[in-house]
Amino acid sequence: MSEKNVKKDVKKQTKQFKNSKNNNKAHQTKKQVNYKSKNSKPKTPKLPIKIIPLGGLLEIGKNITLYEYDGDMLLVDCGMAFPDEEMPGIDIVIPDFSYILENKDKIKGLVVTHGHEDHIGAIPYLLREFNVPIYATRLTVGLIEGKLKEHRLLDRAHLNTVKPGEIVNLGKFDVEFIHVNHSIPDAVAFAIKTGAGTVVHMGDFKIDTTPIDDFVIDFSRFAELGKKGVLAMLSDSTNAERPGYTSSEKLVGGSFSNLFKKAEGRRIVVATFSSNIHRIQQIIDEAVRCNRKVAISGRSMLNVVNVASELGYLKVPKNVLIEIEAIKNFPPEQTVIITTGSQGEPLSALHRMAFSDHRQVAIMPGDMIIISATPIPGNEKFVDKVVNELMKRGAEVVYERMYDVHVSGHACQEELKLMMSIVKPKYFIPVHGEQKHLIKHKMLAEEMGIPSDNIIIGVNGSVIEVSKKSIKCEETVTAGRVFVDGLGVGDVGSIVLRDRKHLSDNGIIVVAVSIDKVTREVVAGPDIISRGFVYVKESEDLMNEINDVVCDVLERCYIHNVRDWSTIKTKIKDGVSRFLFTKTKRSPMVLPMIMEV
């Protein structure tokens, strides 16, 4: 064999050896892969996260949401709502805590977005039943402490201060606090991380590029979350009907400056929300520039100013604040009064001023009254009533519809859409608003490309299950409202409210009669007492006719040997009610009282 042929043969054998070696490696690798897949454990499907709004849907206020994942639960916010005209005598409305108390052993904590009453107002009532640990930012903790002091619950409460940017581990939940802008400092949103994915809970927010405290909403963190992937987003719907952007709080500062100049030589009274610390700061700043002293009126306003000043969120120069009793020691043109009552509440300081019931402040001709707030839906009549009374006393009244003396703390349509585009949630749940707000917010989400099937509008008590594959709502839990009346919590229900409305609409007729226990004969009466129905002295004929009706009923009961008191009372009630409606076309409450002697 020639040298040339030998070389060819060697190359051929070498190539065959290499191919054989590679084939063996591939075969071995393939065997290893098959071996591993055969013995590896099958992946367990990830559990869904359950989101259960217990308040804040189809209503304004009373915001509270329960999250559940893999046996652990987390509460977000615990707010109250103010009563409407259909709730006579009610002080506040709080959520029904039944489902929370049924599962209190699973709940790892309560995280709070900010310090407004509709997010913290019901906390004392929850802590009476269940001492859950609370996590919130510094100012929010300070405001919660003030509420708990009033209820004598501070000593037993577990309050934890968290800074924006920090993460709190609560069982199966990792909760990241993210700074947002609102009408109160230290407001945050939450990134709630679980094995099912990340849920962004926005709380109340707006986008203010020139905030009073210079802390802009943390866009970069929301963008990071959006890039990593957000399973679901819950977003504030309060201003979902309003186009454009919400104005900056600094706009109000410019309006105050112009109005203070206009009010030279006159006293100024400014009514605003007690929790709007940025607004209060601007009022104080303008008062200082105009060499005016500032007095605070209203218990809630005093509490918030004291807490915010102590914590450094409100900067007040020395010798600017004076006691409300001391305003008489200064000329009117050197004073500014900051007060509660921007919603026309009957017991508020501004209401008492308007109706001359305030002990320290009497409205004088020439006073400038600035109402720096928008009426909450349903409060318009109360506000108009106060404005009219103030004007009757010669005051000049300035309110939002006339000047820019108020801007909202909630995001309008373009801001809502911007946050959706940054967070990029797979699923979307509009919260915090009435039905019209939630529907409009859903439409905005659809405009941003979120499929309609990926959006759920729930009701209080809906159990919304969210996983990477689906979002659905197939069950509900107990949720509702509990009325607080004085020291009573939950002892006033729909029946009592119905009676109160009945009394306020038509008054009451009390029928008192004494009956002999043995003979069943009438010993005294019937005595007819009218309250809120007719003036007795001018309706003697009608009272006599009612008396005759009652006597007729009692006589028939005696003849038919009716001895059951409840039956006799029912017959008196029915007989008098029919007679009065026939006679007057009115239906007062009829209350029979039978005394056995």
C-alpha positions in Angstrom: 0.0 0.0 0.0 1.4 3.4 -0.9 2.0 6.1 1.7 -0.8 8.2 0.2 -3.3 5.4 0.6 -2.2 4.7 4.2 -2.8 8.3 5.1 -6.3 8.2 3.6 -7.1 5.0 5.5 -6.0 6.5 8.8 -8.1 9.7 8.3 -11.1 7.5 7.5 -10.8 5.4 10.7 -10.3 8.6 12.8 -13.4 10.1 11.4 -15.4 6.9 12.0 -14.1 6.8 15.6 -15.1 10.5 16.2 -18.6 9.9 14.8 -19.0 6.8 16.9 -17.9 8.7 20.0 -20.3 11.6 19.4 -23.2 9.1 18.8 -22.4 7.4 22.1 -22.4 10.8 23.9 -25.7 11.8 22.3 -27.1 8.4 23.2 -25.9 8.7 26.8 -27.3 12.3 27.1 -30.6 11.1 25.7 -30.7 8.3 28.2 -29.8 10.7 31.1 -32.6 13.1 30.1 -35.1 10.3 29.9 -33.9 9.0 33.2 -34.3 12.3 34.9 -37.8 13.0 33.5 -38.9 9.6 34.5 -37.9 10.1 38.2 -38.6 13.9 38.6 -41.7 14.8 40.7 -44.6 16.3 38.7 -45.1 20.0 39.2 -48.0 20.9 41.5 -50.3 23.5 39.9 -50.0 26.9 41.6 -52.9 27.9 43.8 -55.0 30.9 42.9 -54.9 34.1 45.0 -58.4 35.1 46.3 -59.3 38.8 46.4 -62.3 39.5 48.6 -63.6 43.1 48.7 -65.6 43.6 51.9 -66.3 47.3 51.3 -65.7 50.1 48.9 -67.5 48.6 45.9 -70.8 50.2 44.6 -70.3 52.9 47.3 -68.0 55.7 48.4 -65.9 54.9 51.4 -65.8 51.9 53.8 -62.8 50.5 51.9 -61.5 47.1 53.1 -60.2 44.2 51.1 -59.2 40.7 52.2 -56.5 38.6 50.3 -56.2 34.9 50.7 -53.4 32.6 49.5 -52.5 29.0 50.5 -54.3 29.2 53.9 -53.0 32.7 54.9 -55.0 35.9 54.8 -54.1 39.6 54.6 -56.2 42.7 55.2 -55.8 45.9 53.2 -57.4 49.1 54.8 -60.3 49.2 57.2 -62.4 52.3 56.6 -65.7 53.8 57.4 -68.4 55.7 55.5 -70.6 58.6 56.5 -74.3 58.1 56.8 -76.7 59.4 54.1 -80.2 60.9 54.5 -81.7 57.4 54.6 -79.9 56.7 57.9 -81.4 59.1 60.5 -79.5 59.2 63.8 -76.6 57.1 62.5 -73.1 58.5 63.3 -70.9 56.4 61.0 -71.1 53.2 58.9 -68.5 50.4 59.2 -68.0 47.1 57.4 -69.4 43.9 58.6 -66.5 42.0 60.1 -68.3 38.6 60.3 -66.1 36.8 57.7 -62.9 38.4 59.1 -63.7 37.1 62.6 -64.6 33.7 61.3 -61.0 33.5 59.8 -59.0 35.6 62.3 -56.6 32.7 62.9 -55.5 32.9 59.3 -55.1 36.7 59.1 -51.4 37.7 59.4 -51.8 41.5 59.4 -53.5 44.7 58.3 -51.7 47.0 55.9 -53.0 50.5 55.4 -52.5 52.7 52.3 -53.1 56.1 53.9 -54.7 58.0 56.8 -58.1 59.1 55.4 -61.2 58.1 57.4 -62.5 55.9 54.6 -59.4 53.8 55.0 -58.7 53.9 58.8 -62.0 54.9 60.4 -63.2 51.4 61.3 -59.9 50.2 62.7 -60.9 50.8 66.4 -64.1 48.8 65.9 -62.1 45.9 64.4 -59.5 45.9 67.2 -62.3 45.6 69.8 -63.0 42.1 68.3 -59.6 41.1 66.9 -56.2 42.5 67.8 -54.5 42.2 64.4 -51.0 43.7 63.9 -51.1 46.9 61.7 -48.5 48.1 59.2 -48.5 51.6 57.8 -46.3 54.6 57.0 -45.3 57.1 59.7 -48.0 59.7 59.4 -50.7 57.0 58.9 -49.6 55.3 62.1 -49.7 58.7 63.9 -53.3 59.2 62.8 -54.3 55.7 63.7 -52.8 56.2 67.2 -55.0 59.3 67.7 -58.1 57.3 66.9 -57.1 54.4 69.2 -56.5 56.8 72.0 -60.1 58.1 71.8 -61.3 54.5 72.0 -58.8 53.5 74.7 -57.3 50.8 72.6 -53.8 52.2 72.0 -52.1 50.2 74.8 -53.1 46.8 73.3 -52.5 47.7 69.6 -49.6 46.4 67.6 -48.6 49.3 65.3 -45.6 48.9 63.0 -44.1 51.8 61.0 -43.0 51.0 57.4 -41.1 53.2 55.0 -42.0 53.4 51.3 -39.7 50.9 49.5 -39.7 48.4 52.3 -41.1 44.9 52.1 -43.1 43.3 54.9 -43.4 39.5 55.1 -46.8 38.4 56.4 -47.1 34.6 56.1 -47.4 33.6 52.4 -47.5 37.4 51.4 -44.6 39.7 50.7 -46.0 43.3 50.8 -44.0 46.1 49.2 -44.9 49.7 50.1 -44.7 52.0 47.1 -45.0 55.8 47.4 -47.9 57.5 45.5 -49.3 61.0 45.5 -52.6 61.8 47.2 -54.2 64.6 49.2 -52.5 63.4 52.3 -48.7 62.7 52.8 -47.3 59.2 53.2 -49.8 57.5 50.9 -48.7 54.2 49.4 -49.7 51.5 47.0 -48.9 47.9 47.6 -47.2 45.2 45.5 -48.5 42.0 47.1 -46.3 39.1 46.0 -47.4 35.4 46.3 -46.7 32.1 44.7 -49.5 32.9 42.3 -48.0 36.1 41.1 -47.9 39.8 42.0 -51.0 41.9 42.6 -50.7 45.7 42.6 -53.2 47.4 45.0 -53.1 51.1 44.2 -55.2 52.6 47.0 -56.1 56.2 46.4 -53.7 58.1 44.2 -53.1 60.8 41.7 -50.1 61.8 39.6 -48.8 65.2 40.8 -45.5 66.2 39.2 -45.2 69.3 41.5 -46.3 68.0 44.9 -46.1 70.1 48.0 -43.6 67.8 49.7 -41.6 67.3 46.4 -42.0 63.5 46.5 -43.4 62.4 43.1 -45.1 59.0 42.7 -42.6 56.2 42.3 -42.9 55.6 38.5 -39.7 53.6 38.3 -40.8 51.0 40.7 -44.2 50.5 39.0 -42.3 50.2 35.7 -40.0 47.5 37.1 -43.0 45.6 38.4 -44.7 45.9 34.9 -41.6 44.5 33.2 -41.4 41.5 35.6 -45.1 40.8 35.1 -48.1 41.8 37.2 -50.9 39.3 37.6 -53.6 41.7 38.6 -54.2 45.4 39.4 -56.8 47.0 41.7 -57.2 50.7 41.0 -59.1 53.6 42.4 -62.2 54.5 40.3 -63.3 57.7 42.1 -62.5 60.0 39.2 -62.9 57.5 36.3 -65.6 59.7 34.8 -63.4 62.8 34.6 -61.4 63.3 31.5 -57.8 64.6 31.4 -55.5 65.0 34.4 -56.0 66.0 38.0 -54.5 69.5 38.7 -51.5 69.8 41.0 -52.1 70.8 44.6 -49.9 73.9 44.0 -52.7 75.4 41.9 -54.7 75.9 45.1 -51.7 77.7 46.6 -51.9 80.3 43.9 -55.6 80.8 44.4 -55.1 81.2 48.1 -52.5 83.9 47.5 -55.0 85.9 45.3 -57.9 85.5 47.7 -55.8 86.6 50.7 -54.8 89.7 48.9 -58.5 90.4 48.0 -59.4 89.9 51.7 -57.1 92.6 53.1 -58.7 94.3 56.1 -61.1 91.4 56.6 -61.1 88.1 58.6 -60.6 84.9 56.6 -62.2 81.5 57.5 -61.1 78.5 55.4 -63.0 75.2 55.6 -61.3 72.1 54.3 -60.9 68.4 55.0 -59.0 67.9 58.3 -56.7 65.3 56.8 -55.6 67.4 53.8 -52.3 68.4 55.4 -50.8 69.8 52.2 -53.8 72.2 52.0 -53.4 73.2 55.6 -49.7 73.9 55.0 -50.5 76.2 52.1 -53.0 78.1 54.2 -50.5 78.6 57.0 -47.8 79.6 54.6 -50.1 82.3 53.0 -51.1 83.5 56.5 -47.5 83.9 57.5 -46.8 85.9 54.3 -49.8 88.2 55.2 -48.7 88.5 58.9 -51.9 86.8 60.1 -52.3 84.5 63.1 -53.9 81.1 62.6 -56.6 79.5 64.8 -57.8 76.0 64.4 -61.5 75.0 65.0 -62.9 71.5 65.0 -61.8 68.5 67.0 -60.6 66.4 64.1 -58.8 69.4 62.6 -57.0 70.0 65.9 -56.0 66.3 66.2 -54.6 66.1 62.7 -52.7 69.4 63.0 -51.1 68.3 66.3 -50.1 64.9 64.9 -48.7 66.3 61.7 -46.8 69.0 63.5 -45.3 66.6 65.9 -44.1 64.2 63.2 -42.8 67.1 61.0 -45.3 66.8 58.1 -46.7 70.2 58.9 -44.2 73.1 59.3 -45.6 75.9 61.5 -43.4 78.9 62.5 -43.4 79.8 66.2 -46.1 82.2 67.4 -48.3 81.7 64.4 -50.9 79.3 65.9 -53.2 80.7 68.5 -56.0 79.2 70.5 -59.5 79.7 69.0 -60.5 81.5 72.2 -57.7 84.1 71.6 -59.0 85.4 68.3 -60.9 88.1 70.2 -57.6 89.6 71.2 -56.6 90.3 67.6 -58.1 92.5 65.0 -60.2 90.5 62.4 -57.8 91.5 59.6 -54.9 89.8 61.4 -56.5 86.4 61.8 -57.2 83.2 59.7 -59.4 80.4 61.0 -59.0 76.9 59.6 -62.0 74.9 60.3 -63.9 71.6 59.6 -67.3 71.6 58.0 -66.5 71.7 54.3 -69.2 69.1 53.7 -71.9 71.1 55.6 -72.0 68.5 58.4 -74.7 69.5 60.9 -72.4 69.2 63.9 -69.3 70.7 62.3 -67.6 73.9 63.3 -68.5 75.8 60.1 -72.1 74.8 60.4 -72.3 76.0 64.0 -70.7 79.3 62.9 -73.2 79.7 60.1 -76.2 79.2 62.5 -74.7 81.3 65.4 -74.1 78.2 67.6 -70.3 78.4 67.8 -69.1 79.5 71.2 -65.9 81.4 70.1 -66.6 82.5 66.5 -69.5 84.8 65.3 -69.6 85.4 61.6 -69.5 89.1 60.8 -70.4 91.1 57.7 -67.3 91.3 55.4 -65.8 88.0 56.5 -64.4 85.9 53.7 -65.3 82.3 53.9 -63.4 79.9 51.6 -64.8 76.4 51.3 -61.8 74.5 50.0 -63.4 71.1 49.1 -65.8 69.5 46.7 -69.1 68.2 48.2 -69.1 64.4 48.5 -72.1 63.0 46.4 -75.2 63.4 48.5 -73.8 66.4 50.6 -74.6 69.1 48.1 -77.8 70.2 49.9 -75.9 70.4 53.2 -73.2 72.6 51.7 -75.7 74.9 49.9 -77.6 75.3 53.2 -74.5 76.5 55.0 -73.4 78.8 52.2 -76.8 80.5 52.2 -76.7 81.0 56.0 -73.2 82.5 55.8 -74.3 84.9 53.0 -77.3 85.9 55.1 -74.9 87.1 57.7 -73.0 89.3 55.3 -70.1 87.1 54.6 -68.5 86.6 51.2 -68.4 82.9 50.4 -65.9 81.4 48.0 -66.2 77.7 46.9 -64.8 75.4 44.3 -67.3 76.2 41.5 -66.2 79.9 41.6 -62.4 79.7 42.0 -59.7 77.0 42.0 -59.8 76.5 45.8 -59.8 72.7 45.6 -58.2 70.0 43.5 -59.0 66.3 43.8 -56.7 63.8 45.3 -57.8 61.1 42.9 -56.5 60.3 39.4 -58.6 61.3 36.3 -58.9 59.2 33.1 -55.5 60.0 31.6 -53.6 59.2 34.8 -55.6 56.0 35.3 -54.6 54.9 31.7 -51.0 55.9 32.2 -50.7 53.7 35.3 -52.2 50.8 33.4 -49.7 51.2 30.6 -46.8 51.2 33.1 -48.0 48.3 35.3 -49.2 46.2 32.4 -51.5 43.9 34.5 -52.9 40.7 33.0 -56.1 41.1 34.9 -57.8 44.3 36.1 -60.3 44.9 39.0 -61.7 48.5 39.4 -62.4 49.4 43.0 -63.4 52.4 45.2 -66.5 53.8 43.6 -70.1 53.5 42.7 -71.4 51.4 39.9 -71.0 54.2 37.3 -67.4 54.7 38.3 -66.5 51.0 38.1 -68.1 50.6 34.7 -66.3 53.7 33.3 -63.0 52.4 34.7 -63.6 49.1 33.0 -64.1 50.9 29.7 -60.8 52.7 30.2 -59.1 49.4 30.8 -60.5 48.0 27.6 -59.3 51.1 25.7 -55.8 50.2 27.0 -56.0 46.7 25.4 -57.0 44.6 28.4 -59.5 42.0 27.2 -63.0 42.3 28.7 -62.8 38.8 29.9 -59.8 39.8 32.0 -61.7 42.5 33.9 -64.1 41.8 36.8 -66.5 44.3 38.5 -67.3 42.7 41.8 -69.6 43.6 44.7 -68.8 43.6 48.4 -68.4 40.0 49.4 -67.3 38.7 45.9 -64.6 36.0 46.1 -62.4 36.8 43.0 -60.0 34.0 42.2 -57.0 35.0 40.1 -54.4 32.6 38.6 -52.2 32.8 35.6 -54.8 31.0 33.6 -58.0 32.8 34.6 -59.9 35.2 36.7 -63.3 34.3 38.0 -65.9 34.9 40.7 -68.1 32.0 41.6 -68.9 32.5 45.3 -69.6 35.2 47.8 -69.1 35.7 51.6 -70.8 37.7 54.2 -70.3 41.5 53.6 -72.4 44.5 54.4 -72.7 47.5 56.6 -72.9 48.0 60.4 -74.4 51.1 61.8 -72.7 52.9 64.7 -75.1 55.1 66.8 -73.5 56.6 69.9 -71.9 53.8 71.8 -74.0 51.2 70.1 -72.4 49.1 67.3 -74.7 47.0 65.2 -77.7 47.4 67.5 -79.5 49.6 64.9 -80.6 47.6 61.9 -82.9 48.1 58.9 -86.1 47.7 61.0 -85.1 50.4 63.5 -84.1 52.7 60.6 -87.5 52.1 58.9 -89.2 53.1 62.2 -87.1 56.2 62.5 -88.0 57.2 58.9 -91.7 56.4 59.6 -91.6 58.6 62.7 -89.9 61.5 60.9 -92.3 61.3 58.0 -95.6 60.9 59.8 -95.2 61.2 63.5 -96.6 58.9 66.2 -99.9 58.3 68.0 -99.7 56.7 71.4 -102.9 55.0 72.7 -102.7 54.3 76.5 -105.4 52.3 78.3 -105.7 50.5 81.7 -107.8 47.3 81.9 -108.9 45.4 84.9 -107.1 42.1 85.2 -110.1 40.2 86.4 -113.2 41.7 84.8 -111.4 42.8 81.5 -113.2 46.2 81.8 -111.5 49.5 80.9 -110.5 51.2 84.2 -108.8 54.3 82.7 -108.5 55.8 79.3 -108.1 55.5 76.4 -105.6 58.4 76.4 -104.5 59.6 73.0 -101.0 61.2 72.8 -99.8 62.8 69.5 -96.2 63.6 68.6 -95.2 64.9 65.2 -98.7 64.1 63.7 -101.1 66.9 64.6 -101.2 69.6 67.3 -103.6 68.2 69.9 -105.1 71.5 71.1 -106.2 72.3 67.5 -107.4 68.8 66.7 -109.7 67.9 69.7 -112.4 66.6 67.4 -110.0 64.2 65.7 -108.6 63.0 69.1 -112.2 62.3 70.3 -112.9 60.3 67.1 -109.7 58.2 67.7 -110.9 57.7 71.3 -114.2 56.3 69.9 -112.4 54.0 67.5 -110.3 52.5 70.4 -113.4 52.1 72.6 -115.2 50.3 69.8 -112.2 47.9 69.3 -112.0 47.2 73.1 -115.7 46.6 73.3 -115.6 44.0 70.4 -112.6 42.3 72.1 -114.6 42.1 75.3 -117.6 40.7 73.6 -115.6 38.0 71.8 -113.6 37.2 74.9 -110.2 38.2 73.4 -107.7 38.1 76.3 -104.4 38.0 74.6 -102.7 41.4 75.0 -100.7 41.2 71.7 -103.9 40.5 69.8 -105.7 43.4 71.4 -102.8 45.7 70.6 -102.8 44.6 67.0 -106.5 45.2 66.7 -106.2 48.7 68.2 -103.2 49.5 65.9 -105.1 48.3 62.8 -108.3 50.1 63.7 -106.7 53.4 64.4 -104.4 53.2 61.4 -107.3 52.6 59.0 -109.3 55.4 60.5 -106.5 57.9 60.3 -105.6 57.1 56.8 -109.3 57.4 55.7 -109.6 60.7 57.6 -106.2 62.4 56.9 -104.5 60.3 54.2 -101.6 60.0 56.6 -100.0 57.0 58.3 -98.5 57.8 61.6 -96.9 55.1 63.7 -99.6 53.8 66.2 -98.2 52.6 69.5 -100.8 50.9 71.8 -99.9 50.6 75.5 -102.1 48.4 77.7 -101.6 48.5 81.5 -103.1 45.6 83.5 -104.5 46.7 86.9 
